[in-house]
Amino acid sequence: MEIRLVEESAYRFRIDRQDLMRVPGVVYASKELLPQGEGDKALEQVANVATLPGIVRASYAMPDVHWGYGFPIGGVAATDIGHGGVISPGGVGFDISCGVRLLAAGIDREELDPQRMHRLMDILDDTTPRGMGRGGLWELSGTEEMDELLVGGARYAVEHGHGVPRDLDRCEDLGVLEGAAPGQVSNRAVARGLYQVGSLGSGNHFLRGPSRRPALRPRHRGRLRAARRPGLRHDPLRLAGPRPPGLHRPRPHHGA
């Protein structure tokens, strides 16, 4: 499918209906944020979402749009069950347990000139455990403990010293949902996730260092599979060793 974007404003682009699309596509982004690479099929996925039965008004994409699983990452769509609307696993996420963690640092943006910012990013890159290769900070004893973690959620983590009780107060449903069924998770997914606990994870997980501005909230709109469990809280600056001049350790601030 050939995707043609119609620029409606500096931050809004439209994909007109074509082929099986039931509604147009709408992309909220600047030109710089639009998917650029030839291999990124995010905009094609925006058009594909527009073919869903019962879709309402438009298939939307937010500024962080990039290639996902079925839906683009950053894709938004609503369907009307009264008109054949469906629940799309690609839109909801194949395994709904993506985590967002916000750590506030007592650093003013003015203190971070480009040189210090680059050094800080290098420190975070070097010290943040992530991915299958580098592994996590919590070494589980085996698959049985993984099952206990899957059932106990964040509560199990806190009970084993990876967090404090007040962390749970800032987690949805106090960090655990009833009815978890570890037996439904494939052995391959468990094996992949076993050594990533306590890390940023792999796949579409990221760490950002934004400055606080009114009405802006850092968010993670990624997809997560059981093999890509979100990591537990850790303090990258604590792990980093000597800090750049002018960077002071922030007071502990837990919560999302």
C-alpha positions as a Markdown table, in Angstrom:
| # | Residue | x | y | z |
|---|---|---|---|---|
| 1 | Met | 0.0 | 0.0 | 0.0 |
| 2 | Glu | 1.4 | 3.4 | -1.0 |
| 3 | Ile | 1.0 | 5.9 | 1.9 |
| 4 | Arg | 0.6 | 9.5 | 1.1 |
| 5 | Leu | 0.5 | 12.0 | 3.9 |
| 6 | Val | -1.5 | 15.2 | 3.6 |
| 7 | Glu | -0.1 | 18.0 | 5.8 |
| 8 | Glu | -3.0 | 19.7 | 7.6 |
| 9 | Ser | -0.8 | 21.7 | 9.9 |
| 10 | Ala | 2.8 | 21.6 | 11.2 |
| 11 | Tyr | 1.9 | 18.9 | 13.7 |
| 12 | Arg | -1.0 | 17.0 | 12.0 |
| 13 | Phe | -1.0 | 14.8 | 8.9 |
| 14 | Arg | -3.8 | 12.9 | 7.3 |
| 15 | Ile | -3.8 | 9.6 | 5.4 |
| 16 | Asp | -6.9 | 9.6 | 3.1 |
| 17 | Arg | -9.1 | 6.5 | 2.8 |
| 18 | Gln | -8.0 | 4.0 | 0.3 |
| 19 | Asp | -8.5 | 0.3 | -0.4 |
| 20 | Leu | -10.2 | -1.3 | 2.6 |
| 21 | Met | -9.8 | 1.7 | 5.0 |
| 22 | Arg | -13.1 | 2.5 | 6.7 |
| 23 | Val | -11.8 | 5.8 | 8.2 |
| 24 | Pro | -8.8 | 8.1 | 7.5 |
| 25 | Gly | -5.6 | 8.0 | 9.4 |
| 26 | Val | -4.4 | 11.0 | 11.5 |
| 27 | Val | -0.8 | 11.4 | 12.6 |
| 28 | Tyr | 0.1 | 13.9 | 15.3 |
| 29 | Ala | 3.8 | 14.7 | 14.8 |
| 30 | Ser | 6.3 | 17.2 | 13.4 |
| 31 | Lys | 8.0 | 16.4 | 10.1 |
| 32 | Glu | 11.1 | 15.5 | 12.1 |
| 33 | Leu | 9.2 | 12.9 | 14.2 |
| 34 | Leu | 7.5 | 11.2 | 11.3 |
| 35 | Pro | 8.9 | 7.6 | 10.6 |
| 36 | Gln | 11.8 | 8.1 | 8.2 |
| 37 | Gly | 13.4 | 4.8 | 7.5 |
| 38 | Glu | 12.4 | 2.7 | 4.6 |
| 39 | Gly | 12.0 | -0.3 | 6.8 |
| 40 | Asp | 9.6 | 1.4 | 9.3 |
| 41 | Lys | 6.1 | 0.5 | 8.3 |
| 42 | Ala | 4.4 | 2.4 | 11.0 |
| 43 | Leu | 2.4 | 4.6 | 8.7 |
| 44 | Glu | 1.2 | 1.5 | 6.8 |
| 45 | Gln | 0.1 | 0.1 | 10.1 |
| 46 | Val | -1.9 | 3.3 | 10.8 |
| 47 | Ala | -3.7 | 2.6 | 7.5 |
| 48 | Asn | -4.2 | -1.1 | 8.3 |
| 49 | Val | -5.8 | -0.2 | 11.7 |
| 50 | Ala | -8.3 | 1.9 | 9.8 |
| 51 | Thr | -9.7 | -1.3 | 8.3 |
| 52 | Leu | -10.8 | -2.7 | 11.6 |
| 53 | Pro | -14.6 | -3.4 | 11.9 |
| 54 | Gly | -16.5 | -0.7 | 13.8 |
| 55 | Ile | -13.6 | 1.7 | 14.0 |
| 56 | Val | -14.7 | 5.2 | 15.0 |
| 57 | Arg | -13.7 | 8.5 | 13.3 |
| 58 | Ala | -10.0 | 7.8 | 12.5 |
| 59 | Ser | -7.0 | 5.6 | 13.1 |
| 60 | Tyr | -4.7 | 7.9 | 15.1 |
| 61 | Ala | -0.9 | 7.9 | 15.7 |
| 62 | Met | 0.8 | 9.9 | 18.4 |
| 63 | Pro | 4.2 | 11.7 | 18.1 |
| 64 | Asp | 6.1 | 8.6 | 19.3 |
| 65 | Val | 4.7 | 6.5 | 16.4 |
| 66 | His | 7.0 | 3.7 | 15.2 |
| 67 | Trp | 6.6 | 0.1 | 13.8 |
| 68 | Gly | 4.9 | -2.2 | 16.2 |
| 69 | Tyr | 3.0 | -5.6 | 16.2 |
| 70 | Gly | -0.1 | -5.1 | 14.1 |
| 71 | Phe | -0.8 | -1.7 | 15.5 |
| 72 | Pro | 1.9 | 0.9 | 15.4 |
| 73 | Ile | 3.5 | 1.8 | 18.7 |
| 74 | Gly | 1.8 | 5.0 | 19.6 |
| 75 | Gly | -1.3 | 4.0 | 17.7 |
| 76 | Val | -4.8 | 4.8 | 19.1 |
| 77 | Ala | -8.2 | 3.6 | 17.8 |
| 78 | Ala | -11.7 | 3.2 | 19.2 |
| 79 | Thr | -14.3 | 0.8 | 17.9 |
| 80 | Asp | -18.0 | 0.7 | 18.5 |
| 81 | Ile | -19.3 | -2.7 | 19.4 |
| 82 | Gly | -22.8 | -1.6 | 18.2 |
| 83 | His | -21.3 | -1.5 | 14.7 |
| 84 | Gly | -19.2 | -4.7 | 14.7 |
| 85 | Gly | -16.4 | -3.2 | 16.8 |
| 86 | Val | -13.6 | -5.6 | 17.9 |
| 87 | Ile | -10.9 | -5.8 | 20.6 |
| 88 | Ser | -7.6 | -6.0 | 18.8 |
| 89 | Pro | -4.8 | -7.7 | 20.7 |
| 90 | Gly | -2.3 | -5.7 | 18.7 |
| 91 | Gly | -3.9 | -2.5 | 20.0 |
| 92 | Val | -4.1 | -3.5 | 23.6 |
| 93 | Gly | -0.7 | -5.2 | 23.8 |
| 94 | Phe | 0.0 | -8.9 | 23.6 |
| 95 | Asp | 0.8 | -9.1 | 27.3 |
| 96 | Ile | -0.5 | -6.1 | 29.4 |
| 97 | Ser | 2.3 | -5.6 | 31.9 |
| 98 | Cys | 4.3 | -2.7 | 30.6 |
| 99 | Gly | 5.6 | -0.6 | 33.4 |
| 100 | Val | 6.4 | 3.1 | 33.7 |
| 101 | Arg | 8.6 | 4.4 | 36.4 |
| 102 | Leu | 9.3 | 8.1 | 37.1 |
| 103 | Leu | 12.3 | 9.1 | 39.1 |
| 104 | Ala | 12.6 | 12.8 | 39.9 |
| 105 | Ala | 16.1 | 14.3 | 40.1 |
| 106 | Gly | 16.9 | 17.6 | 41.8 |
| 107 | Ile | 18.8 | 18.9 | 38.8 |
| 108 | Asp | 17.9 | 22.1 | 36.8 |
| 109 | Arg | 18.0 | 21.9 | 33.1 |
| 110 | Glu | 20.4 | 24.8 | 33.0 |
| 111 | Glu | 23.0 | 22.8 | 34.9 |
| 112 | Leu | 23.1 | 20.3 | 32.0 |
| 113 | Asp | 24.9 | 21.9 | 29.2 |
| 114 | Pro | 25.4 | 19.7 | 26.1 |
| 115 | Gln | 28.7 | 18.3 | 27.3 |
| 116 | Arg | 27.3 | 17.2 | 30.6 |
| 117 | Met | 24.1 | 15.9 | 29.1 |
| 118 | His | 26.1 | 13.7 | 26.7 |
| 119 | Arg | 28.2 | 12.4 | 29.6 |
| 120 | Leu | 25.1 | 11.7 | 31.6 |
| 121 | Met | 23.5 | 9.8 | 28.7 |
| 122 | Asp | 26.8 | 7.8 | 28.4 |
| 123 | Ile | 26.7 | 6.9 | 32.1 |
| 124 | Leu | 23.1 | 5.8 | 31.9 |
| 125 | Asp | 23.9 | 3.8 | 28.8 |
| 126 | Asp | 26.8 | 2.1 | 30.4 |
| 127 | Thr | 25.1 | 1.3 | 33.8 |
| 128 | Thr | 21.5 | 0.5 | 33.0 |
| 129 | Pro | 21.0 | -3.3 | 32.8 |
| 130 | Arg | 18.9 | -4.2 | 29.8 |
| 131 | Gly | 18.3 | -6.8 | 27.2 |
| 132 | Met | 18.9 | -10.5 | 27.1 |
| 133 | Gly | 22.7 | -10.2 | 26.9 |
| 134 | Arg | 23.3 | -8.0 | 30.0 |
| 135 | Gly | 20.6 | -9.5 | 32.1 |
| 136 | Gly | 18.9 | -8.1 | 35.2 |
| 137 | Leu | 19.7 | -7.3 | 38.8 |
| 138 | Trp | 17.6 | -10.0 | 40.4 |
| 139 | Glu | 18.8 | -13.5 | 39.8 |
| 140 | Leu | 15.9 | -15.8 | 40.3 |
| 141 | Ser | 16.4 | -19.4 | 41.5 |
| 142 | Gly | 14.5 | -20.9 | 38.6 |
| 143 | Thr | 11.2 | -21.2 | 36.9 |
| 144 | Glu | 9.4 | -21.9 | 40.2 |
| 145 | Glu | 10.4 | -18.6 | 41.6 |
| 146 | Met | 9.4 | -17.0 | 38.3 |
| 147 | Asp | 6.0 | -18.4 | 38.7 |
| 148 | Glu | 5.8 | -16.9 | 42.2 |
| 149 | Leu | 6.9 | -13.5 | 40.8 |
| 150 | Leu | 4.3 | -13.7 | 38.0 |
| 151 | Val | 1.6 | -14.4 | 40.6 |
| 152 | Gly | 2.8 | -12.0 | 43.3 |
| 153 | Gly | 3.8 | -9.1 | 41.0 |
| 154 | Ala | 5.3 | -6.0 | 42.6 |
| 155 | Arg | 4.2 | -7.2 | 46.0 |
| 156 | Tyr | 6.5 | -10.2 | 45.7 |
| 157 | Ala | 9.4 | -8.0 | 44.6 |
| 158 | Val | 8.9 | -5.7 | 47.6 |
| 159 | Glu | 8.7 | -8.7 | 50.0 |
| 160 | His | 12.1 | -9.8 | 48.7 |
| 161 | Gly | 13.9 | -6.4 | 49.1 |
| 162 | His | 13.4 | -5.0 | 45.6 |
| 163 | Gly | 11.4 | -2.0 | 46.5 |
| 164 | Val | 9.7 | -0.5 | 49.5 |
| 165 | Pro | 6.0 | -0.7 | 50.6 |
| 166 | Arg | 5.2 | 2.8 | 49.6 |
| 167 | Asp | 6.1 | 1.8 | 46.0 |
| 168 | Leu | 3.0 | -0.3 | 45.9 |
| 169 | Asp | 0.8 | 2.6 | 46.9 |
| 170 | Arg | 1.7 | 4.3 | 43.6 |
| 171 | Cys | 1.1 | 1.1 | 41.5 |
| 172 | Glu | -2.2 | 0.2 | 39.9 |
| 173 | Asp | -4.0 | -2.4 | 42.0 |
| 174 | Leu | -1.1 | -2.2 | 44.4 |
| 175 | Gly | 1.2 | -3.9 | 41.9 |
| 176 | Val | -0.6 | -7.2 | 41.4 |
| 177 | Leu | -3.7 | -8.4 | 39.6 |
| 178 | Glu | -5.6 | -11.5 | 40.8 |
| 179 | Gly | -6.0 | -14.5 | 38.6 |
| 180 | Ala | -2.5 | -14.7 | 37.1 |
| 181 | Ala | -1.9 | -18.1 | 35.4 |
| 182 | Pro | 1.8 | -18.7 | 34.9 |
| 183 | Gly | 1.0 | -22.1 | 33.4 |
| 184 | Gln | -0.4 | -20.2 | 30.3 |
| 185 | Val | 3.0 | -18.6 | 29.7 |
| 186 | Ser | 5.2 | -20.6 | 27.3 |
| 187 | Asn | 8.4 | -22.2 | 28.4 |
| 188 | Arg | 10.3 | -20.2 | 25.8 |
| 189 | Ala | 8.9 | -16.9 | 27.2 |
| 190 | Val | 9.8 | -17.9 | 30.8 |
| 191 | Ala | 13.3 | -18.9 | 29.7 |
| 192 | Arg | 13.8 | -15.6 | 28.0 |
| 193 | Gly | 12.5 | -13.5 | 30.9 |
| 194 | Leu | 14.2 | -15.5 | 33.6 |
| 195 | Tyr | 17.5 | -13.5 | 33.4 |
| 196 | Gln | 15.9 | -10.1 | 32.6 |
| 197 | Val | 14.2 | -9.4 | 35.9 |
| 198 | Gly | 15.5 | -6.2 | 37.4 |
| 199 | Ser | 16.4 | -4.7 | 34.1 |
| 200 | Leu | 14.9 | -2.3 | 31.6 |
| 201 | Gly | 14.0 | -5.4 | 29.6 |
| 202 | Ser | 14.5 | -5.8 | 25.8 |
| 203 | Gly | 12.5 | -5.0 | 22.8 |
| 204 | Asn | 10.5 | -1.7 | 22.8 |
| 205 | His | 11.6 | -0.5 | 26.3 |
| 206 | Phe | 13.5 | 2.7 | 26.8 |
| 207 | Leu | 14.8 | 5.2 | 29.4 |
| 208 | Arg | 14.2 | 8.9 | 28.9 |
| 209 | Gly | 15.6 | 11.9 | 30.6 |
| 210 | Pro | 13.1 | 14.7 | 30.0 |
| 211 | Ser | 12.8 | 18.0 | 31.8 |
| 212 | Arg | 9.6 | 18.7 | 33.6 |
| 213 | Arg | 7.1 | 21.0 | 31.8 |
| 214 | Pro | 3.5 | 21.8 | 32.5 |
| 215 | Ala | 1.0 | 19.3 | 31.2 |
| 216 | Leu | 3.7 | 16.9 | 29.9 |
| 217 | Arg | 4.1 | 13.4 | 31.3 |
| 218 | Pro | 6.7 | 10.8 | 30.2 |
| 219 | Arg | 5.0 | 7.7 | 29.1 |
| 220 | His | 5.7 | 4.3 | 27.6 |
| 221 | Arg | 3.3 | 3.2 | 24.9 |
| 222 | Gly | 5.2 | 0.0 | 24.0 |
| 223 | Arg | 4.1 | -3.5 | 23.6 |
| 224 | Leu | 5.3 | -6.1 | 26.0 |
| 225 | Arg | 5.5 | -9.9 | 25.9 |
| 226 | Ala | 6.1 | -12.1 | 28.9 |
| 227 | Ala | 9.7 | -12.5 | 27.7 |
| 228 | Arg | 10.1 | -8.7 | 28.0 |
| 229 | Arg | 9.2 | -8.1 | 31.6 |
| 230 | Pro | 9.8 | -4.5 | 32.8 |
| 231 | Gly | 12.7 | -4.2 | 35.1 |
| 232 | Leu | 12.5 | -3.2 | 38.8 |
| 233 | Arg | 13.4 | 0.1 | 40.1 |
| 234 | His | 17.1 | 1.0 | 40.3 |
| 235 | Asp | 19.1 | 4.2 | 40.6 |
| 236 | Pro | 21.4 | 4.6 | 37.6 |
| 237 | Leu | 23.3 | 7.5 | 39.2 |
| 238 | Arg | 24.1 | 5.3 | 42.2 |
| 239 | Leu | 25.5 | 2.6 | 39.9 |
| 240 | Ala | 27.4 | 5.0 | 37.7 |
| 241 | Gly | 30.3 | 5.9 | 40.1 |
| 242 | Pro | 31.7 | 9.4 | 39.9 |
| 243 | Arg | 29.1 | 11.9 | 38.7 |
| 244 | Pro | 29.7 | 14.9 | 36.4 |
| 245 | Pro | 30.5 | 18.1 | 38.2 |
| 246 | Gly | 27.3 | 19.8 | 39.4 |
| 247 | Leu | 25.3 | 16.7 | 39.4 |
| 248 | His | 24.0 | 15.9 | 42.9 |
| 249 | Arg | 22.3 | 12.7 | 44.1 |
| 250 | Pro | 18.5 | 13.4 | 44.2 |
| 251 | Arg | 16.5 | 12.6 | 47.2 |
| 252 | Pro | 14.8 | 9.2 | 46.8 |
| 253 | His | 11.5 | 9.6 | 45.0 |
| 254 | His | 9.4 | 6.6 | 44.4 |
| 255 | Gly | 6.3 | 6.2 | 42.3 |
| 256 | Ala | 5.0 | 6.4 | 38.8 |
